[in-house]
Amino acid sequence: MTAPTPQPHHVFVTRPIADSALRRLAQSARVDLWDDEAPPPRRDLVARIRGCDAVLTMVSDRIDAALLRQAPRLSVVSNLAVGLDNIDLDAATRAGVAVGHTPGVLTDTTAELALALMLAAARRVVEADRFVRAGRWRMWTPHLMLGRDLSGATLGIVGFGAIGQAVARRAAAFGMRVIYAAHRSTRTLAKPSRQRPAGEAGAAPAAVAVPFARLLAEADFISLNAPLTPETRGMIGRDEFRAMKRGAILINTARGAIVDQAALVEALRSGRIGGAALDVTATEPIAPDDPLLEFPNVVITPHIGSASFRTRQRMAELAVDNILDVFAGRRPRHCANPKVKLAPPSDRRRA
């Protein structure tokens, strides 16, 4: 008797990604692509993954317990991001679904954007560009578009993981003094200050750990590089803005919900802080009538921290690698829930 032909794996990809990565995935699976830059609505997401073995997601795709219950064949979720705040990891682990992500490859690219935003805010680059385009530039004057120097200024980094350390290294090259507070205990960090020596792997020269309160009081620029967790959600609010050094500039390339956006607007209106440069906002895309858009000293980019050709290519390849690992009977090489107990995809398809 002839054995039945195994069913091909079925994968839903929630947005267009690099063609080469899609082609490689298509060699091992039937690929269903949501061919739109906008995310699939919830009902479509549920419908598309119901019969899938894998789903390749973006940060705007919410994968929670309710959705997982409707996808009994699902073996792996591979997130095209390092952050995982869009995925309920506990629910995935309970469901036997491995969760992969793409750490490492976007570290330098995101750090470069943080420095670009810092420079843009400090030297009023976007504001000056608008000034010229509006025909307001009549002549050079000594007081035209005066900004802030990075050299000699203090940078406070909140979240000193790989991206935070990459930001610190670049800031040190600009002659900045760098202090940091680890995101896991930002509100209560009271350890003695210590200097990361230049020879320590991944560390910036003379990056000093300080209590969070001291960081707020001393930093001329504050860079947020922490993941979004229950502890970091809304951690920069009214009290923190009041505690900041007057005129400080906030840089956020992490997640918008780390900042209480209403409190940020208040701090800007009162002149308590000197400006903000944001690659992320509480709601994305930001509403066209959002009050943040009224401030000339606020720079906002559309969540482009990892948006370089090379990095997005590498992220897509890693996301596909994670899926193919599970199809081969292994945990994803970048597994966010390593305690998950995987059932072979063939067993799930029979279920």
ABEGO torsion letter per residue (X at the ends): XBBBBBBBBBBBBABBBBAAAAAAAAAABBBBBBBBABBBBAAAAAAAAAABABBBBBAABBBBAAAAAABAABABBBBBBABAAABBAAAAAAAGBBBBBBBGAAAAAAAAAAAAAAAAAAAGAAAAAAAAAAGABABBBAABGBBBBABGBBBBBBGABAAAAAAAAAAAAAGBBBBBBBAAAAAABABBBBBBBAABBGBBBGBBBBBAAAAAAABABBBBABBBBAAABGABBAAAAAABBBGBBBBBABBAAABBAAAAAAAAAAGABAEBBBABBABOBBBAABAAAABAABBBBBGAAABBAAAAAAAAAAAAAAAAAAAAGBBBABBABAABBBBBAAAAAAX
